[in-house]
């Protein structure tokens, strides 16, 4: 059975279907992580409400699909994706199709591994035994006497504590890096991604010991799941979750009998993707402007009160004279009109950033432009609907408009 929930929409189900979902630990995880919301209607029916995420998961014998509300949005915006745009969810999936999304996951995993490595890889101290003429640790009297009895009186046996990077965490990372090379034979990976994965694998080669070589990929994927559950560091937790996705993404060995919830599915935040896509494209178009998120440099709405700050999605400051424009990106169904709340918010942002031009940008099936004129504060306000498949062309028209 397939149950579709539109993004930001809802689907009503009967009590029998709800009983199956309620019994599924995978669905409970989706609910806890706010991927799907549940509303109880007075008629005895249950309403499942979609959020800003799209994706699919297998909840018992029910395939749950959160579908995009703007047709073609996922395919058009996928290459603008960043780590903040998707969420790895601990939920089973019946099968993992290899598509463009795996490239995104690999890139984010490599970024997470780079951050982890640059801050210092974790290690453990182990006791190692040595024999030599120069002692660098605690002398082992028994073994030294045995050496002397064999006529090797010039040698001494000793032990010392040494740092070892051969720990379960690094084993998991190395296995996932090796998996990237294998996935490169199935899907088309950019050459720079392959090169980065190989370089990081060389860095982790000191973790390639007997305990690593004798482990199956399914064991390492399950180990990654266990590590992710107990990890408290956000960077390491993300890295391990992504490693688990890569290790479990394709069944290179028999894993069909596993009942544990390996993170085999993910959900994309198309609202975040659309905002990122617009901002990145405007950076290309506005060559003489500095384009950034208002959240990165918020401005106070009131001169004497810093508790209330404006943070528009896009701020463009011209490098020559400091002329400012702002824009808010609204990923919602566009009926060629803006709500009053969107306009009020836009004008508050414009006042805080001292911008003379303010724009609302919506996704649309066809390009649309409407000028609302100037507010009483002198801010020129416009509405634009842009096509996702022709984002660059339409945003250039926004600039000229």
C-alpha positions, 0 to 999 in steps of 0.5 A: 500500500502506498500513502502519498502526503503532499508537501505542506498538504495532508492526507486523511486515513481511516483507523485501520491504516492508522493502527498499522502506522502507529505500530511501525517504529519507522513511522514513529521516528518520522513523527518524532523528527517532525517529518510528518505531523499527526492531527486527530479529527473529531470524526474518528479519522486521522489526518497526516500533515506533510511538512517542508520535506519530501522523500519516502520511507517504508513503514511496515507494509505501507510505503509513505511518500512525501511528494513535492507540491511544485512539479519538477521542483526536486529535479530542478533544485537538487544540485543546489542542495546543502547539508542543511537542506536534507535530513537523514532519518532512521527508517527502512526503505524497501529499495534504494535507487541510485540516482542524482541524490546519492551524489549529494549524499557523497559530497556531504559525507566527504565534507563531514569527514574533512571537518572531522579530520581537520579537528583531529581524528579520534584515537585510543591508546593501546599497549604495544610490545617492542624489542630493541637496544634502546628502551623507550618504555617499560622494561619487560623483565621476563621477555628480556631474560628470555632474549638473554638466554638466547644469546641476545644480551644486547636487546631488551624487551619493553612495552609502551602506550601508543596512539592507535587510530584503529577504532570503530568510528574510523573503521566506519569512515574508511569503509564508507570512503571505500564504498564511494569508489565502488559507487563510482562504477554505478553512478556518474561521480564528478572527478573531484569527488572521486579524488577527494574520497581517495585522498581521505581514504589514504588519510584513514589507511592507518585504520586498515587492520585485521579487524577491519578487513574481516568485517562485512559491510552489513556489520559496519553499516549496523555499527554506524547506526549504533554509533550514531545513536550514542554520538553527541558531537553534531559533526561526528553524528552527521558524518556517521549517519551519512556513512551508514546511508552509503554503506547500506545504500546498495546491498553488496552483501546479504542484509535483507534479514536485518530488522534494525532501522538502518538509515536508508532513507532521507528527506529533502527540505525543498523550501530550504533548497529553493531559498539556497538556489535563488541566493546562489543564482543571484550571486552569479547575476549580481556581479557588483553586489555582495549577496548574503543571508540576512541571518548572517548579519541581522539588523535591529528593527528598533534603534534602541532594542536589539531583541527584535532583528530582521533577517531577510533571505537575501541581502544584496549590497552594491560594492561601489556605493552601498546601495541595498536591496533585499528579497524574501523567498517564499516556497508556497503556491503562488496565485499572483498575490502576496499575503498581507503578512508577507508584505508586512514582514518584507517592509520591516526587513527593508526598514531594518536594512535601509533598503530602497528595493524589496522583492518577494520571489515565489516559484511559479509555472510561468514567469510573472512580475507585478510592481506594487509601487513605493511604500510611504517610506519610499521602498519599491516593492515587487512580486515575482514568480520564477520557473524552477527549470529556468531559474537563471533566466527568470532571475535575470529578468528580476534584475532587469525589472 
